[in-house]
Amino acid sequence: MTGKENQTYTPLSIDQPTLYRIRIQGELEERWSGRMGGMQIHWQTQEDGSLTTILKGPLLDQAALFGVLMLLYNLRLPLISVEALKPVREDEHSLMDVRVEHKSDRLEFIVTGLQQALPTSEPIETVLNSCKLADMYRVLVDFRGLMGGDIDDPETGYTRGVSQVYQEHLAAGGSPVKIAVVGKEEMIQAWKQSEELARDYGLEVLVTGNYEEAVTWLVSDEKAQ
């Protein structure tokens, strides 16, 4: 490349929420928005009559972006471009915050802030993609710092959706993942039902109010590397 570039770029981080715009060749139906991290989907007709799909919206981090791109690849939709438009300010994104810590034998997702509904399977896709990137398949999700909101009813279909994503992960050659979920005592009763349902679908998960119990269970055998 010759000459001096005039374009300036906003500093980004791999673990911060960012507004992205993704262009792909072909048509992606709006029903896929939930699987694409909630990104808005619309289309443009090209001069030759072909369709271009544009996805735009904030993603939690670049692991979430990786998950979206992998799903588009699996759908055999050619990628035209990916743009990181701007970081998302704290007051622009969810009040529910997630921090990821890499331990020697596991990943820990520490969830804090105000609980919000989880209408899509984006969280489990982020977890699975983070596991792939870190080559680590034991996960502890700590919800003890989460406040307010309604507890998910496992019969709403959310747990089934999560389990379906996990089965697709295994079918695509992904490694088994053990997930320990730690919550406040008042959450455990409802989440135990979700645990039972998820196990019926093959997802190895433990729900507990005790952090030490969760860690002990995660490292109790060698199923997850």
C-alpha positions as semicolon CSV with decimal commas, in nm:
position;residue;x (nm);y (nm);z (nm)
1;M;0,000;0,000;0,000
2;T;0,134;0,340;-0,092
3;G;0,045;0,687;0,023
4;K;-0,086;0,799;0,356
5;E;-0,421;0,677;0,486
6;N;-0,652;0,949;0,605
7;Q;-0,902;0,722;0,777
8;T;-0,882;0,704;1,157
9;Y;-0,996;0,412;1,368
10;T;-1,155;0,405;1,711
11;P;-0,947;0,195;1,954
12;L;-1,117;-0,140;2,018
13;S;-1,073;-0,427;2,259
14;I;-1,145;-0,796;2,202
15;D;-1,352;-0,815;2,522
16;Q;-1,569;-0,503;2,501
17;P;-1,921;-0,461;2,354
18;T;-1,895;-0,324;2,001
19;L;-2,142;-0,227;1,728
20;Y;-2,080;-0,439;1,417
21;R;-2,208;-0,439;1,057
22;I;-2,172;-0,763;0,861
23;R;-2,250;-0,803;0,491
24;I;-2,308;-1,143;0,337
25;Q;-2,404;-1,270;-0,006
26;G;-2,751;-1,420;-0,023
27;E;-3,065;-1,400;0,189
28;L;-3,078;-1,468;0,561
29;E;-3,429;-1,472;0,710
30;E;-3,515;-1,249;1,006
31;R;-3,590;-1,553;1,222
32;W;-3,213;-1,605;1,248
33;S;-3,167;-1,279;1,439
34;G;-3,178;-1,455;1,777
35;R;-2,904;-1,697;1,671
36;M;-2,700;-1,401;1,548
37;G;-2,678;-1,230;1,885
38;G;-2,996;-1,030;1,826
39;M;-2,846;-0,837;1,533
40;Q;-3,097;-0,663;1,305
41;I;-3,128;-0,818;0,960
42;H;-3,224;-0,641;0,639
43;W;-3,155;-0,684;0,269
44;Q;-3,034;-0,492;-0,034
45;T;-3,107;-0,586;-0,396
46;Q;-2,806;-0,554;-0,623
47;E;-2,810;-0,436;-0,986
48;D;-2,798;-0,795;-1,109
49;G;-3,105;-0,882;-0,900
50;S;-2,913;-1,076;-0,633
51;L;-2,966;-1,014;-0,262
52;T;-2,717;-0,896;-0,002
53;T;-2,802;-0,941;0,364
54;I;-2,682;-0,684;0,619
55;L;-2,662;-0,766;0,989
56;K;-2,612;-0,476;1,229
57;G;-2,608;-0,461;1,607
58;P;-2,396;-0,475;1,922
59;L;-2,215;-0,793;2,022
60;L;-2,074;-0,859;2,368
61;D;-1,715;-0,923;2,255
62;Q;-1,512;-1,071;1,972
63;A;-1,589;-1,424;2,092
64;A;-1,955;-1,345;2,020
65;L;-1,853;-1,206;1,679
66;F;-1,661;-1,527;1,609
67;G;-1,975;-1,726;1,693
68;V;-2,184;-1,527;1,444
69;L;-1,923;-1,568;1,169
70;M;-1,897;-1,942;1,233
71;L;-2,274;-1,979;1,208
72;L;-2,279;-1,787;0,879
73;Y;-2,003;-2,014;0,751
74;N;-2,199;-2,324;0,852
75;L;-2,500;-2,184;0,663
76;R;-2,274;-2,152;0,355
77;L;-2,339;-1,779;0,320
78;P;-2,034;-1,605;0,167
79;L;-1,894;-1,319;0,375
80;I;-1,853;-0,983;0,201
81;S;-1,736;-0,759;0,485
82;V;-1,719;-0,713;0,862
83;E;-1,706;-0,364;1,013
84;A;-1,651;-0,270;1,376
85;L;-1,840;0,060;1,380
86;K;-1,781;0,178;1,736
87;P;-1,744;0,059;2,095
88;V;-2,076;0,049;2,281
89;R;-2,085;0,279;2,583
90;E;-2,189;0,139;2,919
91;D;-2,518;0,330;2,909
92;E;-2,598;0,190;2,563
93;H;-2,585;-0,181;2,636
94;S;-2,741;-0,423;2,877
95;L;-2,726;-0,349;3,247
96;M;-2,627;-0,713;3,289
97;D;-2,247;-0,731;3,272
98;V;-2,032;-1,039;3,205
99;R;-1,662;-1,070;3,290
100;V;-1,455;-1,372;3,181
101;E;-1,164;-1,502;3,389
102;H;-0,923;-1,771;3,267
103;K;-0,832;-2,008;3,550
104;S;-0,577;-2,289;3,521
105;D;-0,848;-2,556;3,479
106;R;-1,163;-2,368;3,377
107;L;-1,324;-2,053;3,238
108;E;-1,529;-1,843;3,479
109;F;-1,808;-1,614;3,360
110;I;-1,891;-1,366;3,638
111;V;-2,234;-1,213;3,576
112;T;-2,333;-0,898;3,764
113;G;-2,585;-0,616;3,739
114;L;-2,958;-0,625;3,670
115;Q;-3,104;-0,952;3,544
116;Q;-3,272;-0,937;3,205
117;A;-3,468;-1,188;2,999
118;L;-3,265;-1,425;2,781
119;P;-3,487;-1,472;2,475
120;T;-3,215;-1,621;2,257
121;S;-2,944;-1,884;2,277
122;E;-2,669;-1,624;2,244
123;P;-2,523;-1,682;2,596
124;I;-2,454;-2,054;2,540
125;E;-2,310;-1,980;2,195
126;T;-2,074;-1,727;2,355
127;V;-1,971;-1,984;2,618
128;L;-1,906;-2,256;2,358
129;N;-1,711;-2,021;2,132
130;S;-1,503;-1,900;2,427
131;C;-1,425;-2,263;2,512
132;K;-1,307;-2,326;2,155
133;L;-1,084;-2,018;2,157
134;A;-0,932;-2,101;2,497
135;D;-0,921;-2,480;2,433
136;M;-1,077;-2,528;2,775
137;Y;-1,402;-2,717;2,836
138;R;-1,487;-2,666;3,201
139;V;-1,700;-2,359;3,267
140;L;-1,825;-2,195;3,586
141;V;-2,097;-1,931;3,547
142;D;-2,133;-1,722;3,863
143;F;-2,471;-1,546;3,891
144;R;-2,440;-1,452;4,259
145;G;-2,389;-1,086;4,170
146;L;-2,704;-1,071;3,958
147;M;-2,996;-0,869;4,092
148;G;-3,370;-0,858;4,018
149;G;-3,559;-0,991;3,718
150;D;-3,770;-1,302;3,671
151;I;-3,632;-1,651;3,700
152;D;-3,643;-1,847;3,374
153;D;-3,913;-2,111;3,356
154;P;-3,754;-2,420;3,193
155;E;-4,080;-2,498;3,013
156;T;-4,068;-2,171;2,814
157;G;-3,841;-2,336;2,562
158;Y;-3,524;-2,143;2,647
159;T;-3,356;-2,443;2,807
160;R;-3,457;-2,660;2,512
161;G;-3,306;-2,401;2,277
162;V;-2,981;-2,399;2,472
163;S;-2,969;-2,779;2,464
164;Q;-3,033;-2,782;2,089
165;V;-2,740;-2,545;2,032
166;Y;-2,522;-2,773;2,245
167;Q;-2,627;-3,081;2,045
168;E;-2,540;-2,896;1,724
169;H;-2,202;-2,810;1,879
170;L;-2,134;-3,180;1,945
171;A;-2,263;-3,288;1,602
172;A;-2,017;-3,045;1,442
173;G;-1,728;-3,215;1,622
174;G;-1,712;-2,983;1,924
175;S;-1,573;-3,115;2,252
176;P;-1,807;-3,194;2,545
177;V;-1,840;-2,909;2,795
178;K;-1,915;-2,924;3,167
179;I;-2,099;-2,618;3,299
180;A;-2,145;-2,538;3,667
181;V;-2,395;-2,262;3,744
182;V;-2,371;-2,085;4,080
183;G;-2,660;-1,868;4,196
184;K;-2,820;-1,722;4,504
185;E;-3,026;-1,963;4,709
186;E;-3,359;-1,816;4,596
187;M;-3,266;-1,892;4,234
188;I;-3,168;-2,255;4,283
189;Q;-3,515;-2,412;4,308
190;A;-3,626;-2,295;3,960
191;W;-3,286;-2,346;3,802
192;K;-3,272;-2,705;3,930
193;Q;-3,563;-2,780;3,698
194;S;-3,363;-2,633;3,411
195;E;-3,068;-2,851;3,513
196;E;-3,278;-3,166;3,493
197;L;-3,421;-3,070;3,156
198;A;-3,079;-2,981;3,015
199;R;-2,936;-3,313;3,132
200;D;-3,218;-3,493;2,948
201;Y;-3,085;-3,326;2,632
202;G;-2,725;-3,433;2,701
203;L;-2,583;-3,111;2,850
204;E;-2,365;-3,191;3,153
205;V;-2,457;-2,916;3,399
206;L;-2,472;-2,858;3,774
207;V;-2,678;-2,586;3,946
208;T;-2,574;-2,497;4,299
209;G;-2,557;-2,214;4,549
210;N;-2,212;-2,320;4,665
211;Y;-1,906;-2,199;4,473
212;E;-1,671;-2,461;4,621
213;E;-1,913;-2,741;4,530
214;A;-1,923;-2,612;4,171
215;V;-1,542;-2,609;4,141
216;T;-1,509;-2,958;4,295
217;W;-1,770;-3,099;4,054
218;L;-1,605;-2,940;3,752
219;V;-1,268;-3,107;3,820
220;S;-1,411;-3,435;3,955
221;D;-1,336;-3,637;3,640
222;E;-1,158;-3,610;3,304
223;K;-1,459;-3,587;3,071
224;A;-1,387;-3,221;3,002
225;Q;-1,030;-3,122;2,924
